[in-house]
């Protein structure tokens, strides 16, 4: 069975305008998800342990880490960041910049 590197696959698929539009629309969510996962693993915590520190449920942390967390609030992100010994950093930039 042939395996495909995810980065290579995404790079190839981004040549399709429809795929690129959808992928770009979710880029911020995936970036946050990757950062939370990396910080949680660095802290040697499970999703359940992080959820307990945040005061939420394990499925809420799983949704956040999936990049599929709808209506993510800055207050929730602050609680997650605090539990991970970090702070959220929010920036606004022009599209296409």
PEDAKA-V272407 format. One record per residue. N is the residue number from 1. SS is DSSP state (helix for helix, strand for strand, loop for the rest). Layout:
{{N:SS} {N:SS}}
This chain:
{{1:loop} {2:loop} {3:loop} {4:loop} {5:loop} {6:helix} {7:helix} {8:helix} {9:helix} {10:helix} {11:helix} {12:helix} {13:helix} {14:loop} {15:loop} {16:loop} {17:helix} {18:helix} {19:helix} {20:helix} {21:helix} {22:helix} {23:helix} {24:helix} {25:helix} {26:helix} {27:helix} {28:helix} {29:helix} {30:helix} {31:helix} {32:helix} {33:helix} {34:helix} {35:helix} {36:helix} {37:helix} {38:helix} {39:helix} {40:helix} {41:helix} {42:helix} {43:loop} {44:loop} {45:loop} {46:loop} {47:helix} {48:helix} {49:helix} {50:helix} {51:helix} {52:helix} {53:helix} {54:helix} {55:loop} {56:loop} {57:loop} {58:helix} {59:helix} {60:helix} {61:helix} {62:helix} {63:helix} {64:helix} {65:helix} {66:helix} {67:loop} {68:loop} {69:loop} {70:loop} {71:loop} {72:loop} {73:loop} {74:helix} {75:helix} {76:helix} {77:helix} {78:helix} {79:helix} {80:helix} {81:helix} {82:helix} {83:helix} {84:loop} {85:loop} {86:loop} {87:loop} {88:loop} {89:loop} {90:loop} {91:loop} {92:loop} {93:loop} {94:loop} {95:loop} {96:loop} {97:loop}}
